[in-house]
Amino acid sequence: MAEETLSNEQQTELLFMQLVMMFQGMAMQQLGKVMNPMTQKVERDLGQAKNFIDLLSMLEAKTKGNLTDNEEKLLQQSLFDLRMNYVDEMKKADSP
């Protein structure tokens, strides 16, 4: 089978999407939604989760108008999911 090569644009899109997914995964881990692979425990640090959400939000602002449709959709969906999960976790933290 011939090895498929990616254009520079495709490679850049792939790397951008990997970056977004990496920050999303770290935020979900800090929200206590997934296990920390290093400790094998579910841990929650809402301050760190907010930091990762803020990083993605900054990335959205700084790249506005420069993203492909796929990149923009992934970033917007990631931010929406993270913000909804963050609000959910904040409600849990406030309840007695």
ABEGO torsion letter per residue (X at the ends): XBBBBBBAAAAAAAAAAAAAAAAAAAAAAAAGABBBAAAGBBBBBAAAAAAAAAAAAAAAAAABGABBAAAAAAAAAAAAAAAAAAAAAAAAAABX
